């Protein structure tokens, strides 16, 4: 019994704590260069500008509700480029789920906001 209890304790301590992904709803996609210019009013950022920057491979990210720009990882950039292709409005808003590390988000999901 003592051995079983010891194994359970060791296994429990060895199991990593699951990280919880963060969600950002309705955030505006924007490249890094324009992020600072449009931080106060991201809806004014033209979609044509974003499309040009996305094609050139500029750093893509989004502005949080407090005006902080967060960079998308490579997977997020691919998903953002796909969302940009299908966007029907000038301000491209998305819902993002991922793990934030510093100023970069490791994207699990990025889709156009409804």
Backbone as CSV, one residue per row, in Angstrom:
resi,resn,N_x,N_y,N_z,CA_x,CA_y,CA_z,C_x,C_y,C_z
1,UNK,0.821,-1.187,0.000,0.000,0.000,0.000,0.866,1.252,0.000
2,UNK,1.934,1.202,0.786,2.835,2.348,0.873,3.493,2.605,-0.491
3,UNK,3.853,1.539,-1.207,4.471,1.669,-2.524,3.494,2.293,-3.509
4,UNK,2.251,1.859,-3.474,1.224,2.408,-4.347,1.036,3.891,-4.068
5,UNK,0.976,4.271,-2.798,0.830,5.666,-2.420,2.034,6.472,-2.891
6,UNK,3.225,5.932,-2.748,4.447,6.610,-3.203,4.419,6.829,-4.711
7,UNK,3.980,5.820,-5.452,3.900,5.953,-6.904,2.889,7.016,-7.315
8,UNK,1.764,7.035,-6.638,0.752,8.049,-6.950,1.273,9.456,-6.674
9,UNK,1.990,9.628,-5.597,2.552,10.940,-5.262,3.589,11.345,-6.296
10,UNK,4.496,10.440,-6.643,5.526,10.739,-7.637,4.896,11.048,-8.981
11,UNK,3.918,10.244,-9.391,3.251,10.471,-10.675,2.533,11.812,-10.663
12,UNK,1.885,12.130,-9.587,1.167,13.395,-9.474,2.100,14.583,-9.554
13,UNK,3.275,14.466,-8.954,4.244,15.560,-9.003,4.912,15.655,-10.366
14,UNK,5.023,14.531,-11.053,5.695,14.522,-12.350,4.780,14.986,-13.478
15,UNK,3.494,15.003,-13.259,2.553,15.417,-14.284,2.579,16.932,-14.412
16,UNK,2.850,17.449,-15.593,2.899,18.904,-15.742,1.512,19.515,-15.574
17,UNK,1.506,20.705,-15.069,0.256,21.433,-14.918,-0.144,21.936,-16.299
18,UNK,-1.357,21.697,-16.694,-1.829,22.110,-18.014,-1.907,23.629,-18.096
19,UNK,-1.384,24.160,-19.194,-1.459,25.601,-19.427,-2.826,25.917,-20.033
20,UNK,-3.370,27.027,-19.615,-4.659,27.431,-20.138,-4.455,28.500,-21.192
21,UNK,-5.001,28.268,-22.360,-4.878,29.228,-23.451,-5.717,30.459,-23.134
22,UNK,-5.267,31.580,-23.665,-6.016,32.822,-23.509,-6.865,33.045,-24.752
23,UNK,-7.945,33.792,-24.584,-8.830,34.145,-25.692,-8.869,35.648,-25.844
24,UNK,-8.773,36.102,-27.087,-8.957,37.508,-27.417,-10.077,37.540,-28.450
25,UNK,-11.177,38.190,-28.126,-12.359,38.226,-29.002,-12.477,39.576,-29.693
26,UNK,-12.705,39.545,-31.009,-12.960,40.755,-31.771,-11.794,41.723,-31.848
27,UNK,-10.563,41.208,-31.804,-9.390,42.075,-31.886,-9.081,42.386,-33.353
28,UNK,-8.462,43.530,-33.592,-8.162,43.974,-34.941,-6.794,43.472,-35.382
29,UNK,-6.765,42.771,-36.522,-5.494,42.360,-37.110,-4.773,43.600,-37.616
30,UNK,-3.482,43.669,-37.362,-2.712,44.831,-37.805,-1.234,44.459,-37.828
31,UNK,-0.497,45.045,-38.764,0.942,44.796,-38.816,1.644,45.661,-37.774
32,UNK,2.881,45.307,-37.467,3.606,45.986,-36.395,3.814,47.465,-36.691
33,UNK,4.185,47.800,-37.919,4.450,49.197,-38.269,3.218,50.076,-38.061
34,UNK,2.057,49.555,-38.384,0.825,50.342,-38.248,0.227,50.243,-36.843
35,UNK,0.665,49.254,-36.082,0.123,49.057,-34.739,0.238,50.291,-33.869
36,UNK,1.402,50.941,-33.914,1.610,52.142,-33.100,0.782,53.316,-33.624
37,UNK,0.694,53.439,-34.937,-0.050,54.560,-35.538,-1.549,54.484,-35.255
38,UNK,-2.069,53.269,-35.214,-3.516,53.092,-35.089,-3.933,52.517,-33.739
39,UNK,-3.051,52.529,-32.754,-3.351,51.925,-31.447,-4.599,52.525,-30.813
40,UNK,-4.791,53.820,-30.948,-5.943,54.476,-30.329,-7.236,54.205,-31.086
41,UNK,-7.139,53.908,-32.385,-8.327,53.722,-33.195,-8.047,52.692,-34.301
42,UNK,-7.921,51.412,-33.939,-7.529,50.391,-34.923,-8.526,50.196,-36.054
43,UNK,-9.784,50.588,-35.853,-10.796,50.424,-36.903,-10.484,51.287,-38.121
44,UNK,-9.660,52.306,-37.941,-9.309,53.216,-39.036,-8.196,52.646,-39.919
45,UNK,-7.588,51.546,-39.520,-6.519,50.940,-40.313,-7.118,50.301,-41.557
46,UNK,-6.721,50.762,-42.750,-7.317,50.231,-43.989,-6.941,48.771,-44.240
47,UNK,-7.911,48.002,-44.661,-7.672,46.587,-44.959,-6.673,46.437,-46.098
48,UNK,-6.677,47.364,-47.062,-5.728,47.290,-48.174,-4.286,47.341,-47.667
49,UNK,-4.045,48.179,-46.667,-2.708,48.287,-46.070,-2.323,46.957,-45.432
50,UNK,-3.248,46.370,-44.687,-2.986,45.093,-44.028,-2.708,44.002,-45.062
51,UNK,-3.470,43.999,-46.151,-3.284,42.989,-47.198,-1.898,43.118,-47.833
52,UNK,-1.452,44.344,-48.085,-0.116,44.561,-48.661,0.967,44.064,-47.704
53,UNK,0.818,44.415,-46.429,1.817,44.005,-45.434,1.839,42.492,-45.256
54,UNK,0.678,41.865,-45.301,0.597,40.408,-45.148,1.298,39.716,-46.306
55,UNK,1.139,40.257,-47.525,1.800,39.662,-48.692,3.310,39.822,-48.614
56,UNK,3.767,40.954,-48.068,5.204,41.219,-47.973,5.858,40.447,-46.832
57,UNK,5.048,39.843,-45.990,5.586,39.080,-44.868,5.924,39.943,-43.664
58,UNK,5.309,41.116,-43.587,5.520,41.987,-42.425,5.048,41.267,-41.165
59,UNK,5.529,41.713,-40.022,5.122,41.129,-38.745,3.638,41.394,-38.526
60,UNK,2.858,40.335,-38.462,1.424,40.472,-38.235,1.100,40.193,-36.776
61,UNK,0.090,40.892,-36.306,-0.351,40.704,-34.943,-1.721,41.313,-34.758
62,UNK,-2.032,41.654,-33.520,-3.318,42.279,-33.234,-3.169,43.206,-32.048
63,UNK,-4.104,44.124,-31.949,-4.133,45.054,-30.832,-5.128,44.561,-29.797
64,UNK,-4.687,44.522,-28.548,-5.579,44.142,-27.455,-6.449,45.336,-27.085
65,UNK,-7.397,45.125,-26.208,-8.315,46.201,-25.810,-7.594,47.365,-25.133
66,UNK,-6.409,47.109,-24.559,-5.665,48.207,-23.925,-4.626,48.826,-24.871
67,UNK,-4.665,48.457,-26.156,-3.774,49.049,-27.148,-2.421,48.385,-27.275
68,UNK,-2.220,47.255,-26.609,-0.964,46.523,-26.704,-0.958,45.701,-27.989
69,UNK,0.147,45.774,-28.741,0.280,44.981,-29.952,0.938,43.658,-29.608
70,UNK,0.309,42.548,-30.031,0.863,41.212,-29.813,1.143,40.564,-31.160
71,UNK,2.318,39.986,-31.277,2.771,39.347,-32.507,2.213,37.931,-32.616
72,UNK,1.850,37.542,-33.835,1.398,36.178,-34.103,2.599,35.308,-34.451
73,UNK,2.587,34.051,-33.991,3.633,33.120,-34.398,3.400,32.708,-35.855
74,UNK,4.277,31.873,-36.413,4.173,31.491,-37.830,2.829,30.857,-38.159
75,UNK,2.357,29.986,-37.288,1.056,29.353,-37.490,-0.048,30.415,-37.498
76,UNK,0.038,31.360,-36.593,-0.948,32.434,-36.527,-0.927,33.311,-37.760
77,UNK,0.270,33.568,-38.294,0.387,34.379,-39.515,-0.321,33.677,-40.673
78,UNK,-0.117,32.372,-40.797,-0.792,31.614,-41.867,-2.307,31.710,-41.720
79,UNK,-2.802,31.547,-40.494,-4.240,31.628,-40.261,-4.747,33.050,-40.516
80,UNK,-3.943,34.055,-40.160,-4.328,35.450,-40.385,-4.398,35.751,-41.879
81,UNK,-3.419,35.267,-42.638,-3.423,35.489,-44.081,-4.664,34.870,-44.714
82,UNK,-5.079,33.715,-44.234,-6.298,33.081,-44.729,-7.529,33.913,-44.359
83,UNK,-7.568,34.416,-43.142,-8.697,35.247,-42.708,-8.775,36.523,-43.529
84,UNK,-7.622,37.114,-43.821,-7.578,38.363,-44.605,-8.177,38.139,-45.987
85,UNK,-7.883,36.999,-46.593,-8.415,36.677,-47.925,-9.939,36.638,-47.925
86,UNK,-10.532,36.210,-46.806,-11.978,36.027,-46.739,-12.727,37.178,-46.067
87,UNK,-12.002,38.199,-45.653,-12.634,39.331,-44.952,-13.477,40.152,-45.920
88,UNK,-14.614,40.609,-45.431,-15.521,41.390,-46.250,-15.645,42.843,-45.777
89,UNK,-14.965,43.187,-44.706,-15.045,44.551,-44.197,-13.668,45.193,-44.203
90,UNK,-13.625,46.492,-43.977,-12.357,47.205,-44.006,-11.529,46.924,-42.759
91,UNK,-12.154,46.925,-41.588,-11.456,46.610,-40.351,-11.576,45.109,-40.132
92,UNK,-10.457,44.425,-40.079,-10.481,42.961,-40.002,-10.332,42.535,-38.546
93,UNK,-11.457,42.102,-37.983,-11.483,41.672,-36.582,-11.511,40.152,-36.526
94,UNK,-10.769,39.624,-35.549,-10.647,38.177,-35.412,-10.788,37.768,-33.950
95,UNK,-11.062,36.490,-33.770,-11.033,35.860,-32.450,-9.791,34.979,-32.430
96,UNK,-8.963,35.167,-31.409,-7.701,34.440,-31.313,-7.664,33.653,-30.010
97,UNK,-7.208,32.421,-30.093,-6.951,31.596,-28.913,-5.508,31.137,-29.003
98,UNK,-4.771,31.293,-27.899,-3.386,30.868,-27.913,-2.697,31.094,-26.585
99,UNK,-1.417,30.806,-26.581,-0.593,30.963,-25.387,0.337,32.152,-25.594
100,UNK,0.251,33.119,-24.699,1.065,34.326,-24.783,2.379,34.118,-24.053
101,UNK,3.459,34.484,-24.734,4.786,34.438,-24.138,5.482,35.734,-24.533
102,UNK,5.646,36.627,-23.583,6.191,37.950,-23.897,5.205,38.707,-24.765
103,UNK,5.667,39.152,-25.947,4.762,39.877,-26.846,4.315,39.021,-28.024
104,UNK,4.514,37.694,-27.919,4.153,36.784,-29.008,3.079,35.807,-28.535
105,UNK,2.148,35.516,-29.441,1.088,34.548,-29.148,1.304,33.317,-30.020
106,UNK,1.432,32.168,-29.374,1.484,30.892,-30.085,0.028,30.519,-30.345
107,UNK,-0.395,30.703,-31.574,-1.804,30.622,-31.936,-2.282,29.179,-32.055
108,UNK,-3.388,28.911,-31.375,-4.070,27.626,-31.515,-5.209,27.761,-32.507
109,UNK,-5.858,28.937,-32.499,-6.996,29.178,-33.375,-7.096,30.677,-33.668
110,UNK,-7.356,30.999,-34.933,-7.606,32.380,-35.350,-8.670,32.332,-36.422
111,UNK,-9.776,33.035,-36.201,-10.853,33.055,-37.192,-11.494,34.431,-37.199
112,UNK,-12.128,34.748,-38.306,-12.820,36.023,-38.414,-13.889,36.119,-37.319
113,UNK,-13.964,37.270,-36.687,-14.978,37.479,-35.655,-16.341,37.583,-36.316
114,UNK,-17.334,37.061,-35.659,-18.680,37.113,-36.227,-19.462,38.293,-35.713
